[in-house]
């Protein structure tokens, strides 16, 4: 199992190593958001959780003596892949949901 949570801590998921959610925790503050926004954030957290599981598997395989070429051929994520994905997600979360003016 793997887990991830939002920066605010209002959402948290526990997933299989493949990113399938087995538990989702939603704090009351997250319920104030649009349902589509909450759903998108849950999916993002599931992807991040799967990447974290892949990174741990990569590290375990290398530590157990599996050759790096073999591990690289498995195309498991690296820590910098997760960091890059988190930066992109942060950028997307800061972008306006709509360019239309209200009012």
Beta strands, then each sheet from edge to edge (+ up, - down):
strand 1: 2-5
strand 2: 11-15
strand 3: 21-26
sheet 1: 1+ 2- 3+
end
